[in-house]
Amino acid sequence: MERLIFAGEDQCEIKVELIYLYCHFDQAEVLLKKFPIRCCWVMTFIFFSQIASTQAAQKPERGFRELNRLKAPEAHQAVAVDETSFYTISSREVARYDKTSGKQLTKWTGPKDSHIRHLNSGIVTGGKLYCAHSNWPQNPLKNTIEVFKPESLEHLETLTFPETAGAINWVDHRGGKWWVCYAFYGQIENVRKTRIVRYDENWQPEAEWTFPDSVVKRFLPNSNSGGAFGPNGLLYATGHDHGEVYVLRIPDTPGILEHVETLSAPIAGQGIAWDQSDIGTCFGIIRRSKEVVKLRLTHSAEFSELRDRIQWKREAQNPILPPRAAGNFDSTRCMNPWVVRQNDQYHLFYAGGDDHSQHRIGMATANVDAITEWKRGDPLFEKGMSGSFDARWCVLPHAIRMADDRWHLYYTGNSGQGTGLSSFPGIGVATSVDGKNWSRFSHQPVLPRSGEPGSPDAIGVAGGSVLKVERSDGTTEWRFYYTGCPTTGKAHLLNQQKTICLAVSEDGIHWDKRGAIMLRDPQRDYENVGVAGPVVLQRDDGSFQMWYSAIGSRWGYYCICYAESDDGIYWTRGAHSGDNLQLTPTGSGWESQMVEYPSVIREGKQFRLFYCGNGYGRTGIGTAVSIEPDQNN
């Protein structure tokens, strides 16, 4: 038992058990009465220890960090954004700026005789810029949505609405529906009338919701100004004045929105816009200084100190599993290792590429004390039929024992259709009784891409890891930490951007997506493009460790990084750049270009890591062991 030792003026010794003081803080007063001699420092220690303990147990707070800000004289009402540009909006002006340089590219100003008097906000979707508009303060009130061509800001058309009481303040498009906010001003009774209306693609109203009082009171003395759906499907709304963003969930049935949380943000209300080409990035404005502010979602623990600093010693005989000779299913690639240890033998699941660039999954075995001597067989099962999600490739295997008589092998399918990451439409599963003989569960993926622009897995999904987690109420759930692919495009950021997402399940077949839990870090040059392939382990104390592949501008290809979490939701990446960087390209040989797709297992106080090298496994698979014992487990 840890104790505090305090020698008083009369040389009597006070021995205080810390656990007693934590549990019986109010009884510590007895010490002061019994030992008035300079005992106040003990109370101070106890007080601040309680604060630190409470803070450590608290859930991290989400918020925004500012990336940069740019001057724009039209930043009066709102900002909109697309892949290359942001658009500043004032009552009768719209200007387009280059996102990188901040240079103004073109500008539209409403003619004197134009009906456009009070633009409020905008969204770029489907190749058009839609701006919410009303003729406020004129009476009777008239509401429209003004449509522009983004490149030239040519005004294309006006969409009219019959509402004459509330003013259209923002418009968004999500889930194949249009969403419009009608704002009411004045006393709280009137502001409570502010509502969001959902329309179908033909602008026919379907349902509506109002704001909860907890948000309405923050809008006062004005109303809702901006709104946009974020990367995980929640609605983010702003008022006119406060540096706050209100996060809301839309119930399945019409009624009152659910207030999830309030995030602080270095803006001053007004219209906001999520960048669908850069998941987790949001744009806002500061009206009084005419500035556009670029924000990034974060949380209070993301850049804290890491609990463990793990270093690795590479196997001298790497690669331990190189491609075989022509004619084998793994003649051109050995990639995506996933290792299961059974007694004194490793079962290494991996994807092999053949002479025709087809990829299938195989398994190799080796004794633990003979890490370079692998026995290989044929593919575990064939790729899918023509037109299926896995018609061309089956890659990124993850094998896990679900029950005594049931194994699942999750794998990523490549359909052979689409470009880049969009050719990976889903994750499938094969099942086995013994972990050796496998059959495909379905010709459909159990975890498909969302297809929703702006979501973290909009255009593709890829593998990661599955583990069983005990909930706070004693029940259990399966968690799938997987890779989400949100964008395509010519730019490196667009064609290689990846996110780490979470889905949960009761049976390992039917999955409920929970959205992105880790995004690229634009301020760390080794992971400023994408994060992918998460491998998550749970410590004995219930906390979590993650290894993942990261792409950054430093190398242009993958390295392997590390993160930690108390709950498996909010992840810490280290206080300083480089703290979470664990394995990098090195030398001039098999891993000089990239290191990627980690698989990690615990062996006593050590970890063993399997990974692949150049060309996404064209040089094979290697291994490494941690060289310092994990002192915290």
C-alpha positions as CSV (number, residue, x, y, z in Angstrom):
1,M,0.0,0.0,0.0
2,E,1.4,3.4,-1.0
3,R,1.8,5.8,1.9
4,L,2.6,9.5,2.6
5,I,5.1,10.1,5.4
6,F,5.0,13.4,7.2
7,A,7.2,14.2,10.2
8,G,5.7,17.0,12.4
9,E,7.2,19.5,14.7
10,D,7.0,17.1,17.6
11,Q,8.7,14.4,15.4
12,C,5.5,12.3,15.5
13,E,4.9,10.5,12.2
14,I,1.7,10.7,10.2
15,K,1.2,7.7,7.8
16,V,-1.7,8.3,5.5
17,E,-2.9,5.6,3.2
18,L,-3.7,7.3,-0.1
19,I,-6.6,5.0,-0.9
20,Y,-8.2,6.0,2.4
21,L,-8.0,9.6,1.6
22,Y,-9.4,9.3,-1.8
23,C,-12.4,7.4,-0.5
24,H,-12.9,9.3,2.7
25,F,-11.9,12.8,1.8
26,D,-14.3,14.4,4.3
27,Q,-12.8,12.5,7.1
28,A,-9.4,14.0,6.5
29,E,-10.6,16.9,8.6
30,V,-9.8,14.7,11.6
31,L,-6.1,14.8,10.7
32,L,-6.1,18.6,11.0
33,K,-7.8,18.5,14.4
34,K,-5.5,15.8,15.7
35,F,-2.3,17.1,14.1
36,P,-2.6,20.9,13.5
37,I,1.1,21.0,12.8
38,R,1.7,22.0,9.2
39,C,-0.7,19.4,7.9
40,C,-2.2,21.7,5.3
41,W,0.2,20.5,2.6
42,V,-1.3,17.0,3.0
43,M,-4.8,18.4,2.4
44,T,-3.4,20.3,-0.7
45,F,-1.9,17.1,-2.1
46,I,-5.2,15.2,-1.5
47,F,-7.2,18.0,-3.1
48,F,-5.2,18.2,-6.3
49,S,-4.8,14.4,-6.5
50,Q,-8.6,14.1,-6.5
51,I,-8.8,16.7,-9.3
52,A,-6.2,14.9,-11.4
53,S,-8.0,11.6,-10.8
54,T,-11.3,13.0,-11.8
55,Q,-9.9,14.7,-14.9
56,A,-8.2,11.4,-15.9
57,A,-11.5,9.6,-15.7
58,Q,-13.5,12.2,-17.6
59,K,-14.5,11.6,-21.2
60,P,-12.4,13.8,-23.6
61,E,-14.1,16.9,-24.9
62,R,-14.6,17.3,-28.6
63,G,-13.9,20.7,-30.2
64,F,-12.1,22.4,-33.1
65,R,-8.6,23.5,-33.5
66,E,-7.7,26.3,-35.9
67,L,-5.5,25.5,-38.8
68,N,-5.3,28.9,-40.4
69,R,-7.4,32.0,-41.3
70,L,-7.5,34.2,-44.4
71,K,-8.8,37.7,-45.0
72,A,-11.8,38.0,-47.3
73,P,-13.9,41.2,-47.5
74,E,-17.0,39.3,-48.4
75,A,-16.9,37.1,-45.3
76,H,-20.0,38.7,-43.8
77,Q,-22.7,36.0,-43.9
78,A,-21.1,32.6,-44.6
79,V,-18.6,30.4,-46.4
80,A,-19.0,27.4,-48.7
81,V,-16.2,25.0,-49.9
82,D,-15.4,22.4,-52.5
83,E,-12.3,20.4,-53.5
84,T,-10.2,23.4,-54.7
85,S,-11.9,26.6,-53.5
86,F,-13.8,28.3,-50.8
87,Y,-16.6,30.8,-51.4
88,T,-17.2,33.8,-49.2
89,I,-20.8,35.1,-49.1
90,S,-22.1,38.5,-48.2
91,S,-25.7,39.8,-48.7
92,R,-25.2,40.7,-52.4
93,E,-21.7,39.3,-53.2
94,V,-20.1,35.9,-53.6
95,A,-16.3,35.5,-54.2
96,R,-14.4,32.4,-55.0
97,Y,-10.9,31.9,-53.5
98,D,-8.2,29.3,-54.0
99,K,-8.1,27.1,-50.9
100,T,-4.3,26.8,-50.8
101,S,-3.1,30.3,-51.6
102,G,-6.1,32.3,-50.5
103,K,-6.0,34.2,-53.8
104,Q,-9.4,35.5,-55.1
105,L,-10.2,33.8,-58.4
106,T,-13.5,35.5,-59.3
107,K,-16.4,37.4,-57.8
108,W,-20.1,38.0,-58.4
109,T,-21.9,41.1,-57.3
110,G,-25.7,41.4,-57.6
111,P,-26.9,44.0,-60.1
112,K,-28.8,47.0,-58.6
113,D,-32.1,45.8,-60.0
114,S,-31.6,42.2,-58.9
115,H,-34.1,40.6,-56.6
116,I,-31.1,39.1,-54.6
117,R,-30.9,41.3,-51.5
118,H,-29.8,39.0,-48.6
119,L,-27.8,35.9,-49.2
120,N,-27.3,33.8,-46.1
121,S,-25.2,30.7,-46.7
122,G,-24.2,28.2,-49.3
123,I,-23.3,24.7,-50.2
124,V,-21.5,23.2,-53.2
125,T,-23.0,19.9,-54.3
126,G,-23.7,18.2,-57.6
127,G,-21.4,20.7,-59.4
128,K,-23.5,23.7,-58.3
129,L,-23.4,26.4,-55.6
130,Y,-26.7,26.7,-53.8
131,C,-27.2,29.8,-51.7
132,A,-30.0,30.4,-49.2
133,H,-31.6,33.8,-49.7
134,S,-34.4,36.0,-48.4
135,N,-35.4,39.6,-49.1
136,W,-35.1,40.5,-45.4
137,P,-35.9,43.1,-44.1
138,Q,-38.5,43.7,-46.7
139,N,-42.1,42.8,-46.2
140,P,-43.7,40.5,-47.2
141,L,-40.8,38.1,-46.8
142,K,-39.8,36.1,-49.8
143,N,-37.5,33.1,-49.7
144,T,-35.4,31.6,-52.5
145,I,-32.4,29.5,-53.2
146,E,-30.0,31.0,-55.7
147,V,-28.0,28.6,-57.8
148,F,-24.6,29.5,-59.3
149,K,-21.9,27.9,-61.4
150,P,-19.0,27.4,-59.0
151,E,-16.1,28.0,-61.4
152,S,-17.4,31.3,-62.9
153,L,-20.1,32.3,-60.3
154,E,-22.5,32.7,-63.2
155,H,-26.0,32.9,-61.8
156,L,-28.0,29.9,-63.1
157,E,-31.5,29.9,-61.6
158,T,-33.7,30.8,-58.7
159,L,-35.7,28.3,-56.7
160,T,-38.8,29.8,-54.9
161,F,-40.5,28.8,-51.7
162,P,-43.9,29.7,-50.4
163,E,-42.8,30.3,-46.8
164,T,-43.4,34.0,-45.8
165,A,-42.8,33.9,-42.1
166,G,-39.4,32.4,-41.4
167,A,-36.3,33.3,-43.4
168,I,-34.3,30.6,-45.2
169,N,-30.9,30.8,-43.5
170,W,-29.1,27.7,-44.8
171,V,-29.5,24.7,-47.1
172,D,-27.7,21.4,-47.2
173,H,-28.0,18.0,-49.1
174,R,-27.6,14.7,-47.3
175,G,-28.9,11.2,-47.8
176,G,-30.6,12.1,-51.1
177,K,-32.6,14.8,-49.4
178,W,-32.6,18.6,-49.2
179,W,-32.5,20.2,-45.8
180,V,-33.6,23.9,-45.3
181,C,-33.8,26.0,-42.1
182,Y,-36.5,28.6,-41.7
183,A,-35.3,31.0,-38.9
184,F,-37.6,33.1,-36.7
185,Y,-36.4,36.0,-34.6
186,G,-37.5,38.0,-31.6
187,Q,-38.6,36.7,-28.2
188,I,-37.9,33.1,-27.3
189,E,-41.5,32.1,-28.1
190,N,-40.9,33.2,-31.7
191,V,-37.4,31.8,-32.0
192,R,-38.8,28.4,-30.9
193,K,-40.6,28.4,-34.3
194,T,-37.3,28.1,-36.1
195,R,-37.5,24.8,-37.9
196,I,-35.6,22.5,-40.3
197,V,-37.6,21.1,-43.2
198,R,-36.6,18.0,-45.1
199,Y,-37.5,18.0,-48.9
200,D,-37.2,15.2,-51.4
201,E,-35.1,15.7,-54.6
202,N,-38.0,17.5,-56.2
203,W,-38.3,20.0,-53.4
204,Q,-41.5,18.5,-52.0
205,P,-41.6,18.8,-48.1
206,E,-41.5,15.5,-46.2
207,A,-40.9,16.3,-42.5
208,E,-39.7,19.0,-40.1
209,W,-38.0,19.4,-36.7
210,T,-37.6,22.3,-34.3
211,F,-34.6,23.0,-32.0
212,P,-34.5,22.1,-28.3
213,D,-34.7,24.9,-25.8
214,S,-31.0,24.2,-24.7
215,V,-30.0,25.5,-28.2
216,V,-32.7,28.1,-28.7
217,K,-31.6,29.9,-25.6
218,R,-28.1,30.2,-27.0
219,F,-29.4,31.6,-30.3
220,L,-31.0,34.5,-28.5
221,P,-31.4,37.4,-29.1
222,N,-31.2,36.1,-32.7
223,S,-31.8,32.7,-34.3
224,N,-30.1,29.8,-36.1
225,S,-27.7,31.2,-38.7
226,G,-25.7,28.3,-40.2
227,G,-26.1,24.5,-40.4
228,A,-24.3,21.6,-42.2
229,F,-24.1,17.9,-41.8
230,G,-20.8,16.7,-40.5
231,P,-18.7,13.6,-41.5
232,N,-20.6,11.2,-39.1
233,G,-24.1,12.2,-40.1
234,L,-24.8,14.6,-37.2
235,L,-26.0,18.2,-37.8
236,Y,-23.8,21.1,-36.8
237,A,-25.6,24.4,-36.3
238,T,-24.5,27.9,-35.3
239,G,-26.1,31.0,-34.1
240,H,-25.3,34.6,-35.1
241,D,-22.8,35.6,-32.4
242,H,-21.3,32.9,-30.2
243,G,-18.1,31.0,-30.8
244,E,-20.1,27.7,-30.5
245,V,-21.3,24.9,-32.7
246,Y,-24.3,22.9,-31.6
247,V,-24.2,19.3,-32.5
248,L,-27.6,17.7,-33.1
249,R,-29.1,14.4,-34.0
250,I,-32.1,14.2,-36.2
251,P,-34.7,11.7,-34.8
252,D,-36.3,9.2,-37.2
253,T,-39.7,10.8,-36.7
254,P,-40.5,14.5,-36.9
255,G,-40.4,16.5,-33.7
256,I,-37.6,18.1,-31.7
257,L,-33.9,17.7,-32.6
258,E,-31.7,16.0,-30.0
259,H,-28.9,18.2,-28.6
260,V,-25.8,16.0,-28.5
261,E,-23.2,18.4,-27.4
262,T,-21.9,22.0,-27.8
263,L,-18.4,22.5,-29.2
264,S,-16.3,25.7,-28.8
265,A,-14.9,27.1,-32.0
266,P,-12.8,30.2,-32.9
267,I,-15.5,31.7,-35.0
268,A,-18.4,34.0,-34.3
269,G,-21.5,32.1,-35.5
270,Q,-22.8,32.6,-39.0
271,G,-22.8,30.1,-41.9
272,I,-20.4,27.2,-41.8
273,A,-19.4,24.5,-44.3
274,W,-17.9,21.1,-44.0
275,D,-15.2,20.3,-46.6
276,Q,-16.4,17.0,-48.2
277,S,-13.0,16.6,-49.9
278,D,-11.1,16.7,-46.5
279,I,-13.0,14.8,-43.9
280,G,-13.1,16.5,-40.5
281,T,-12.3,20.0,-41.9
282,C,-14.8,22.8,-41.4
283,F,-14.8,26.4,-42.6
284,G,-16.4,29.3,-40.7
285,I,-16.1,33.1,-40.6
286,I,-15.5,36.0,-38.3
287,R,-17.7,38.8,-39.5
288,R,-16.2,41.7,-37.7
289,S,-12.7,41.0,-39.0
290,K,-13.8,39.7,-42.4
291,E,-11.8,36.5,-42.0
292,V,-12.4,32.9,-43.1
293,V,-11.2,30.3,-40.5
294,K,-10.2,26.8,-41.4
295,L,-11.0,24.4,-38.5
296,R,-10.3,20.8,-37.7
297,L,-12.2,18.4,-35.5
298,T,-10.3,17.2,-32.5
299,H,-10.7,16.3,-28.8
300,S,-8.9,17.2,-25.6
301,A,-6.9,14.0,-25.4
302,E,-5.7,13.7,-29.0
303,F,-2.4,15.4,-28.5
304,S,-1.6,14.3,-25.0
305,E,1.4,12.3,-23.8
306,L,1.5,8.7,-24.8
307,R,1.6,6.1,-22.0
308,D,3.9,3.8,-23.8
309,R,6.9,4.4,-26.0
310,I,7.5,1.2,-28.0
311,Q,10.6,0.6,-30.0
312,W,11.1,-2.2,-32.5
313,K,14.0,-4.5,-33.5
314,R,13.6,-5.8,-37.1
315,E,14.4,-9.4,-37.9
316,A,17.8,-9.7,-39.5
317,Q,16.5,-12.1,-42.1
318,N,13.6,-10.0,-43.3
319,P,11.6,-10.4,-45.5
320,I,10.6,-13.7,-43.9
321,L,7.8,-14.4,-46.4
322,P,8.8,-13.1,-49.9
323,P,6.8,-13.8,-53.1
324,R,7.3,-17.3,-54.6
325,A,8.2,-18.3,-58.1
326,A,5.9,-17.7,-61.1
327,G,2.9,-19.9,-61.3
328,N,2.0,-19.6,-57.6
329,F,-0.9,-17.6,-56.3
330,D,1.6,-15.4,-54.4
331,S,4.2,-15.0,-57.1
332,T,4.1,-11.2,-57.3
333,R,3.0,-10.1,-53.8
334,C,2.8,-11.2,-50.2
335,M,0.8,-8.5,-48.4
336,N,-1.6,-7.7,-45.6
337,P,-0.3,-10.1,-42.9
338,W,-2.6,-11.1,-40.1
339,V,-1.2,-13.5,-37.5
340,V,-2.9,-15.8,-35.1
341,R,-0.7,-17.7,-32.6
342,Q,-1.9,-21.2,-31.7
343,N,0.3,-22.8,-29.0
344,D,3.8,-22.8,-30.5
345,Q,2.8,-22.1,-34.1
346,Y,2.1,-19.0,-36.1
347,H,-0.8,-19.0,-38.6
348,L,0.0,-16.2,-41.0
349,F,-3.0,-15.1,-43.1
350,Y,-2.0,-12.9,-46.1
351,A,-3.0,-11.8,-49.5
352,G,-1.0,-13.1,-52.5
353,G,-0.8,-11.6,-55.9
354,D,-0.4,-13.9,-58.9
355,D,1.1,-13.5,-62.4
356,H,-2.1,-11.9,-63.7
357,S,-2.5,-9.3,-60.9
358,Q,-5.3,-11.3,-59.2
359,H,-5.2,-11.4,-55.4
360,R,-6.4,-14.1,-53.1
361,I,-5.9,-15.1,-49.5
362,G,-3.7,-17.8,-48.2
363,M,-2.3,-19.0,-45.0
364,A,1.3,-20.0,-44.0
365,T,2.5,-21.7,-40.8
366,A,5.7,-21.6,-38.9
367,N,6.9,-22.7,-35.5
368,V,7.5,-19.9,-33.1
369,D,11.2,-20.7,-32.8
370,A,11.6,-20.9,-36.6
371,I,10.3,-17.5,-37.8
372,T,11.8,-17.8,-41.3
373,E,10.6,-21.3,-42.1
374,W,7.1,-21.1,-43.5
375,K,4.9,-23.8,-45.0
376,R,2.5,-22.4,-47.6
377,G,-0.6,-23.9,-49.3
378,D,-3.1,-22.9,-51.9
379,P,-5.6,-20.0,-51.6
380,L,-8.2,-20.5,-48.8
381,F,-11.1,-19.7,-51.2
382,E,-11.5,-18.2,-54.7
383,K,-12.3,-14.6,-55.5
384,G,-15.9,-13.7,-56.3
385,M,-17.9,-14.1,-59.4
386,S,-17.9,-11.5,-62.2
387,G,-19.8,-8.4,-61.1
388,S,-19.4,-9.1,-57.4
389,F,-17.7,-6.8,-54.9
390,D,-14.7,-9.2,-54.7
391,A,-14.5,-10.2,-58.4
392,R,-10.8,-9.1,-58.8
393,W,-9.2,-9.2,-55.4
394,C,-9.6,-10.6,-51.9
395,V,-7.1,-8.9,-49.7
396,L,-6.6,-7.6,-46.1
397,P,-7.5,-10.8,-44.2
398,H,-8.4,-10.7,-40.5
399,A,-9.1,-14.0,-38.8
400,I,-10.7,-14.1,-35.4
401,R,-12.3,-16.9,-33.3
402,M,-15.9,-15.9,-32.6
403,A,-16.8,-19.0,-30.6
404,D,-15.4,-22.4,-29.8
405,D,-16.7,-23.8,-33.1
406,R,-16.8,-20.7,-35.3
407,W,-14.1,-18.6,-36.9
408,H,-14.6,-15.5,-39.1
409,L,-12.2,-14.3,-41.7
410,Y,-12.9,-10.7,-42.7
411,Y,-11.5,-9.6,-46.0
412,T,-11.6,-6.6,-48.4
413,G,-13.0,-7.0,-51.9
414,N,-11.8,-5.3,-55.0
415,S,-14.5,-5.3,-57.7
416,G,-12.3,-4.4,-60.6
417,Q,-14.6,-1.5,-61.3
418,G,-14.0,2.2,-60.5
419,T,-10.8,4.0,-60.0
420,G,-8.4,4.0,-57.1
421,L,-10.0,3.5,-53.7
422,S,-13.5,3.4,-55.2
423,S,-12.8,-0.1,-56.6
424,F,-13.0,-1.4,-53.0
425,P,-16.8,-1.4,-52.3
426,G,-17.0,-3.6,-49.2
427,I,-15.7,-6.0,-46.7
428,G,-16.8,-9.7,-46.8
429,V,-16.5,-12.6,-44.5
430,A,-15.7,-16.3,-44.8
431,T,-16.4,-18.7,-42.0
432,S,-14.7,-21.8,-40.6
433,V,-15.2,-24.4,-37.9
434,D,-11.5,-25.2,-37.4
435,G,-9.7,-22.0,-38.6
436,K,-8.2,-23.9,-41.6
437,N,-11.0,-24.7,-44.0
438,W,-13.0,-21.7,-45.1
439,S,-16.1,-20.9,-47.1
440,R,-17.5,-17.6,-48.2
441,F,-20.5,-16.5,-46.0
442,S,-22.2,-14.4,-48.8
443,H,-21.6,-12.9,-52.2
444,Q,-22.5,-9.6,-50.6
445,P,-20.3,-7.5,-48.3
446,V,-21.2,-7.5,-44.6
447,L,-19.7,-4.0,-44.4
448,P,-20.3,-1.9,-47.6
449,R,-19.2,1.6,-48.4
450,S,-21.8,4.3,-47.5
451,G,-22.0,6.1,-51.0
452,E,-22.8,9.3,-49.1
453,P,-20.6,12.3,-50.1
454,G,-18.9,13.8,-47.1
455,S,-19.0,10.6,-45.1
456,P,-15.7,8.9,-44.1
457,D,-16.3,5.8,-46.2
458,A,-18.2,7.4,-49.0
459,I,-16.4,5.7,-51.9
460,G,-14.7,2.7,-50.5
461,V,-13.9,0.6,-47.4
462,A,-10.9,-1.6,-46.5
463,G,-9.9,-3.9,-43.6
464,G,-8.7,-3.4,-40.1
465,S,-9.3,-5.5,-37.0
466,V,-12.1,-6.9,-35.0
467,L,-12.2,-7.5,-31.2
468,K,-14.7,-8.3,-28.5
469,V,-15.2,-5.5,-25.9
470,E,-17.1,-5.6,-22.7
471,R,-19.6,-2.7,-22.2
472,S,-20.0,-0.8,-19.0
473,D,-23.2,-2.7,-18.2
474,G,-21.4,-6.1,-18.4
475,T,-22.7,-7.0,-21.9
476,T,-20.3,-7.4,-24.8
477,E,-20.1,-6.1,-28.4
478,W,-17.9,-6.8,-31.4
479,R,-16.0,-3.8,-32.7
480,F,-14.7,-3.5,-36.2
481,Y,-12.0,-0.8,-36.6
482,Y,-11.8,-0.4,-40.4
483,T,-10.5,1.9,-43.1
484,G,-12.8,4.4,-44.8
485,C,-12.1,5.9,-48.2
486,P,-13.9,9.2,-48.6
487,T,-12.6,10.8,-51.8
488,T,-11.2,10.3,-55.3
489,G,-9.3,12.7,-57.5
490,K,-6.0,13.5,-59.1
491,A,-4.5,15.2,-56.1
492,H,-2.5,13.0,-53.7
493,L,-4.8,14.1,-50.8
494,L,-7.9,13.1,-52.7
495,N,-6.8,9.7,-54.2
496,Q,-5.0,8.5,-51.0
497,Q,-7.0,10.1,-48.2
498,K,-8.2,7.4,-45.7
499,T,-9.9,7.5,-42.3
500,I,-10.1,5.0,-39.5
501,C,-13.8,4.2,-38.7
502,L,-15.7,2.1,-36.2
503,A,-18.6,-0.3,-36.6
504,V,-20.2,-2.4,-33.8
505,S,-22.1,-5.7,-33.9
506,E,-23.8,-8.3,-31.8
507,D,-23.1,-11.2,-34.1
508,G,-20.1,-10.2,-36.3
509,I,-22.4,-10.2,-39.4
510,H,-24.7,-7.2,-39.0
511,W,-22.7,-4.0,-38.4
512,D,-23.8,-0.6,-37.2
513,K,-21.5,2.1,-38.3
514,R,-20.4,4.7,-35.8
515,G,-18.3,6.9,-38.1
516,A,-14.7,8.1,-38.1
517,I,-12.6,7.9,-35.0
518,M,-9.3,9.0,-36.4
519,L,-8.5,11.3,-39.3
520,R,-5.3,12.4,-41.1
521,D,-3.3,15.0,-39.2
522,P,-2.5,17.9,-41.6
523,Q,0.2,19.2,-39.3
524,R,2.3,16.0,-39.1
525,D,4.1,15.3,-42.4
526,Y,4.1,11.5,-42.0
527,E,0.3,11.2,-41.6
528,N,-1.0,14.3,-43.3
529,V,-2.6,12.4,-46.2
530,G,-4.3,9.3,-44.7
531,V,-4.6,6.8,-41.8
532,A,-5.5,3.2,-42.5
533,G,-5.4,-0.5,-41.6
534,P,-6.0,-0.2,-37.8
535,V,-4.9,-3.0,-35.5
536,V,-6.4,-2.6,-32.0
537,L,-5.5,-4.6,-28.9
538,Q,-7.0,-4.2,-25.4
539,R,-4.8,-4.0,-22.4
540,D,-5.6,-5.9,-19.2
541,D,-6.8,-2.7,-17.6
542,G,-9.4,-2.2,-20.3
543,S,-7.6,0.5,-22.2
544,F,-6.6,0.2,-25.9
545,Q,-3.6,0.3,-28.2
546,M,-3.7,0.8,-31.9
547,W,-1.1,0.4,-34.7
548,Y,-2.0,1.8,-38.1
549,S,-0.5,2.6,-41.5
550,A,-0.1,6.3,-42.2
551,I,0.6,8.1,-45.5
552,G,2.3,11.5,-45.5
553,S,4.2,13.9,-47.6
554,R,7.5,13.1,-45.9
555,W,7.9,9.8,-47.7
556,G,4.9,9.8,-50.0
557,Y,4.1,6.3,-48.9
558,Y,3.3,4.4,-45.8
559,C,4.9,4.3,-42.4
560,I,3.5,2.6,-39.2
561,C,2.1,4.7,-36.3
562,Y,0.7,4.2,-32.9
563,A,-2.1,5.5,-30.7
564,E,-3.7,4.8,-27.3
565,S,-7.2,5.2,-25.9
566,D,-9.1,4.7,-22.6
567,D,-12.3,3.8,-24.3
568,G,-11.4,2.8,-27.9
569,I,-13.2,5.9,-29.2
570,Y,-11.1,8.9,-28.4
571,W,-7.4,8.3,-29.4
572,T,-4.2,9.9,-28.2
573,R,-1.4,10.4,-30.8
574,G,1.3,12.0,-28.6
575,A,2.0,15.5,-27.6
576,H,4.6,16.2,-30.3
577,S,5.2,15.4,-33.9
578,G,7.0,12.1,-34.1
579,D,5.9,10.7,-30.7
580,N,3.6,8.2,-32.4
581,L,5.9,7.3,-35.3
582,Q,7.0,3.7,-34.8
583,L,8.3,2.1,-38.0
584,T,9.6,4.0,-41.1
585,P,11.0,3.2,-44.5
586,T,14.7,2.5,-44.1
587,G,17.8,1.4,-46.0
588,S,18.0,0.7,-49.7
589,G,16.4,-2.8,-49.8
590,W,13.0,-4.4,-49.3
591,E,11.5,-1.7,-47.0
592,S,13.2,1.4,-48.4
593,Q,10.0,2.8,-50.0
594,M,7.3,1.9,-47.4
595,V,6.3,-0.1,-44.4
596,E,2.6,-0.9,-43.9
597,Y,-0.3,-3.2,-42.9
598,P,0.8,-4.1,-39.4
599,S,-0.4,-7.1,-37.5
600,V,0.6,-7.1,-33.8
601,I,0.3,-9.9,-31.2
602,R,1.4,-9.9,-27.6
603,E,3.9,-12.4,-26.4
604,G,4.4,-12.1,-22.7
605,K,5.8,-8.6,-22.0
606,Q,6.8,-8.2,-25.6
607,F,5.0,-7.5,-28.9
608,R,5.6,-9.1,-32.2
609,L,4.9,-7.1,-35.3
610,F,4.4,-8.4,-38.8
611,Y,4.3,-6.0,-41.8
612,C,5.0,-5.7,-45.5
613,G,7.4,-3.6,-47.5
614,N,7.9,-1.9,-50.9
615,G,5.2,-2.0,-53.5
616,Y,2.4,-2.9,-51.1
617,G,4.0,-6.3,-50.5
618,R,5.9,-6.9,-53.7
619,T,9.0,-7.5,-51.6
620,G,7.2,-9.6,-49.1
621,I,6.4,-9.7,-45.4
622,G,8.8,-9.0,-42.5
623,T,8.7,-9.0,-38.7
624,A,10.0,-7.2,-35.7
625,V,9.8,-7.5,-31.9
626,S,9.5,-4.7,-29.3
627,I,12.9,-4.3,-27.6
628,E,11.6,-2.8,-24.3
629,P,9.1,-4.7,-22.1
630,D,5.7,-3.2,-21.7
631,Q,6.1,-2.0,-18.1
632,N,2.4,-1.0,-17.7
633,N,0.8,-4.4,-18.2
